[in-house]
Amino acid sequence: MAYNRENLLKRIIKIQDRVLENKKKGISQKWTYENNISDIVADLSYSTFNSYLATPAKKQLKELQQKQEKQKKFDKV
């Protein structure tokens, strides 16, 4: 489990990028999970892996960072 939402989204983005790289080479998601992802992230189930692929992580991370910036500006005032 990720320490916070931002770290979780960064982890999801890394996984999504790895899958996209392999898909461009013609490698299936199942093979990528079994041979690349499960070695890196030992506690990730296949169903969670599929959930990660369906998550719009880049958009959510961008929104989270914008929200944090607004909060910092508000705290300074």
NORNORSUL-V288192 format. One record per residue. N is the residue number from 1. RES is the residue in one letter. OMEGA is omega in degrees with one decimal (999 if undefined). Layout:
n=N res=RES omega=OMEGA
n=N res=RES omega=OMEGA
This chain:
n=1 res=M omega=-178.9
n=2 res=A omega=-178.0
n=3 res=Y omega=176.0
n=4 res=N omega=-175.4
n=5 res=R omega=-179.0
n=6 res=E omega=178.9
n=7 res=N omega=177.7
n=8 res=L omega=-179.4
n=9 res=L omega=176.8
n=10 res=K omega=177.3
n=11 res=R omega=179.1
n=12 res=I omega=-179.8
n=13 res=I omega=177.7
n=14 res=K omega=179.8
n=15 res=I omega=179.2
n=16 res=Q omega=178.8
n=17 res=D omega=178.9
n=18 res=R omega=179.9
n=19 res=V omega=179.5
n=20 res=L omega=177.1
n=21 res=E omega=-178.7
n=22 res=N omega=178.7
n=23 res=K omega=177.4
n=24 res=K omega=178.5
n=25 res=K omega=179.0
n=26 res=G omega=-178.5
n=27 res=I omega=-176.9
n=28 res=S omega=177.9
n=29 res=Q omega=-179.9
n=30 res=K omega=178.9
n=31 res=W omega=178.7
n=32 res=T omega=178.7
n=33 res=Y omega=-175.1
n=34 res=E omega=-172.3
n=35 res=N omega=-178.5
n=36 res=N omega=-171.0
n=37 res=I omega=-176.1
n=38 res=S omega=175.7
n=39 res=D omega=-178.6
n=40 res=I omega=-177.1
n=41 res=V omega=-172.3
n=42 res=A omega=-173.9
n=43 res=D omega=-177.4
n=44 res=L omega=178.5
n=45 res=S omega=-178.4
n=46 res=Y omega=179.0
n=47 res=S omega=176.1
n=48 res=T omega=175.9
n=49 res=F omega=178.6
n=50 res=N omega=176.4
n=51 res=S omega=177.8
n=52 res=Y omega=-179.3
n=53 res=L omega=-179.1
n=54 res=A omega=-177.5
n=55 res=T omega=175.3
n=56 res=P omega=-169.5
n=57 res=A omega=-178.7
n=58 res=K omega=178.3
n=59 res=K omega=-179.0
n=60 res=Q omega=178.4
n=61 res=L omega=178.1
n=62 res=K omega=178.4
n=63 res=E omega=179.5
n=64 res=L omega=179.7
n=65 res=Q omega=176.4
n=66 res=Q omega=178.5
n=67 res=K omega=179.1
n=68 res=Q omega=178.0
n=69 res=E omega=177.4
n=70 res=K omega=179.5
n=71 res=Q omega=178.3
n=72 res=K omega=177.9
n=73 res=K omega=179.2
n=74 res=F omega=179.6
n=75 res=D omega=179.6
n=76 res=K omega=-177.2
n=77 res=V omega=999
